[in-house]
Amino acid sequence: MSNELAEWRDEHLNTISKSFCAAKWYNASLHLGHGFTNSCHLPLPHPIDLEAIKTNPSALHNTDHKKIARKMMLEGTRPAECSYCWKVEDIGPEVIADRIYKSRIYTPKEISDLKDVPWDADINLKTVEISFDRTCNFACSYCNSGYSTTWGKDIEDNGAYQKFKTSSAGAYYADGSWAEPFGKNSKDNPYVDAFIKWWPELSQELQELRITGGEPSASFNFWNFLDQVKKYPSPKLTMAVNSNLGVKDKLIDKLIKTTHEIDVKAFDLYTSNESMGAHAEYIRDGLEYDIWRSNLVRIIEEAKINQVICMMTINSLCLVSITEFMDDMLELKAKYGWNKPLIDLNILRWPAFMSPLNLPDNIKAELHLKLKTWFEKNESNDLLAVHEKSQIQRLIDYIEVVEQGHVKTEESKDLHFHDFKSFYEQYDVRRGKNFTETFPQLKEWYDAIEVDSTIEDVAVTSGTITHFEVEEYEPDVVVKKEKGMPTWKDTESKLSVDKKKWHKVNLPK
């Protein structure tokens, strides 16, 4: 499984350079509501030149920032903004990073052609992810007001979250107004206008369009854009739409109806969840698990759909019931087919204090063993696709080996523990929840954390993104294990593993 993907990487990517990723050329996330872009969901987004798109709509994608990163990749330099992939690959040569998945969707010729293209050339997209605005009826714990109007309402009503010690808490000071420069629903938005102007040309060659949010079905611009898609049939296009599947029935009905009306090659639906029942409802505020699952079944049964993908944002809390959730998805697969639904595991990097790495060692070890045992039981299950198995194995390896989830934040786990509790104490009050009742397995550890009440309060900010990683990636320190060693240092776990010596190593560049 991993060997096959590693061989593909070595043959098609590493022959160009060991830092090459086709997503920098052929893929983009376009945040049209506020005019930012990134090459995929992993790097921080950066601003689009408003003047450039007036004469060249493709400048929505072909920014100077991306062109510099392309140059670095062609030269074999690892851009810092792609640190997630470098961190994963540094675990070992058989561990598969996202740059493989994000490049493998293109043909070998499409990939090899790029080595002969000038680094500063404008490139037409083959796959694109767009969001029109931040309209959303959910306020997931790991999200923020820049991507959810409901999150923004929390900050507007209750002020900024307080009492943090790490640099990853800044999003919780912000009301997200920076993401709404053209008002609610982003009408008269030049970035949206540029994309619609680009669409007649783009639609004829585009392979995949994915619409995200916020919650697209709650957005005026989403339904307005669908009129353009209907106007320009795109027989080569796979269209995908994100939905939290927690909107009103009339919008679910309208979405199902649209899948039967639109003239595209295929229609995919993405939704999000990563844990079961009360755990899911706690993590993803606004979600009701039974309604979410019922609507998921409605989409599978009633929509003209190619496949359904469930995006799993792997955070510390979801590990408690992640195997039960995947069992539930396997039940649906058994009834409707291996790709209804598919699961897609993405490891949370930010905020760092919610990372799956930031649990106490004994609890992390127990949850890691539970996940590893589940995978050993299900690894041969044909209902799991190759990439699903690879991503589950990657998560197992990531929890076991990587020490620090994000190189741009503090190393001290005590600081992250502090901010974890500080956040969820406030989250409980604001959202009417109860952490220890929902996660009794974590109660003893959680109760033992003391929040520093003397930290000075901060004012609400707009949350404007002002920092972008443009330099070369500098590897941080990870925990490396030798064959047969347990996977956590100084863990007083009751698991059936022998304690051995541990060591840290500096990874090579």
Phi, psi and omega in degrees: 000293178293325179300317179300315181291322178295319177297319178297315177303312183294325182282319190254334180256308187290342174290336172277304170191158181283002175242015187276139175215122183294341180299332179297337181257311193261349186234149175206149163255124181246111179267083190290336181301325182232002172078044175238161178212157167214164184284336171202188185282354187273313177289156173296140177290154179229161187286147174269138180289112184296325180289322183296322184286347179294327180249344183219090182301335179293347175293351169303327181254315186274070179276160175300322180301313180293323181296322176296317178297322176300315179301315179300316181294319179296331180271357178087012177267138181270111178297139182298327183294344179260027187300330179303312180294320180294322180297317179294313182295330180289350174297320181172160186294340181265357180276131190259120179270168184294338180297336176289310181298322184280348176258329187292344179286349179258156182287156176306323178293317178301324179286310184295330179300332186292334182292342180259001180269132176306140186298334183260014179282151172282132183240135175282138180292148169249330176224138182214143175243126181234150169228139183269326180193183185261013180303121181201139179269358176254162173219071184298146187301324183270001177269192178201177186291343176291342183235006182208122176294329178292322173299316178301323178295323176302310180294320179298319183279324191243355182083182180291150168291148190235173170063057177245153179244345184254163182282352183272005183265357188302327181298336183272003170268347197259144177268355176079009182298334177301332183274005183229051185292343182249021178084174180297141184070358174051041174290152182057045182261119183295332178289318174297316179301318180295320180293318178295322176296323181284334191303314181306321176284312185297320187296336185283335180245345183296135181268323182213131173241127178237128182253121182244193181212220007038206177245104186306318185295345177263006185255131175303313185295332178299307182291328176295318179293324179302331175297323177293320179297320178294329182287328181240087179306140185230084187293343178268353193268129164264119181257134180232142180232135173275143170207139175283353179056030177237016179273176182296154183304324183296328177284323174298317178300314182296321179294316178299316179299319180300322181298336179271345186259334190276141185260084177225169180297315182203158179233122177248152174237133175251138171224176187227135171184158182209006181205175188260148164046237183298329178295314179297319181292331176286311183294316186250081185300125185113337181281138166244116192303315183295322178292316178302313183292322178297317178291326175299316178295320178301315179299314181298317186276327190251333183279154171277088195236141176277309178201161177239133181240127176259113180277125181251112177271106190279106178242175184298322186286327184291340181298337182296322182230023182296324181289324176295322178296315180294329172299319179297318178294326177295325176298318177293319177302317181297329182273321190247348180122159189297337181252019178222077009255159161274156173244145183226111186265120176239123185278124181295130176252331187219130002289140187298331182286352173259002180302147176296346177284339188263064168234158177298149188304318183294318179291317179300320179297318180295316180290324176297315179296320178300315179294316180298318179296318177300317182291322176300325179287326189251000185300329181270003181290119182292346178286344176268124179288165181303314183291330177295315179297318180296320180291323176295316178297321178299318178297316178302313179294319182298313180297324185284325193250316187282134182266316184241120186288331182220121186294340185267019178226179187290147182277333186293120178293330179299323177294319179291322175300316180303311183289329175303308182290319180302316180296308187288334172299315180288321177303317179301314182294314184289327187252002179067043183241176180216106186300308188290330175289326181282324182235070182298336178297336183257001188300312184300314178295314183298314181296333183282345180281130178256126178271130181284105183283352182273353180296130184294137179293153178244157179272161175295138176242171176283331180087016181306132177285121183236355183241130181228137182274110182242354184272180176284143179294131175249111184300140173265188184268134175236160175276123179252137181250146171270157182305129178090356181275150171292173192247007174223137179286131173057028179279125177269050183281149176272008179291161184275063175228147179274141177283133178228177178282148180239159175210156175253147176227150172274122180290146176287156175288000000 
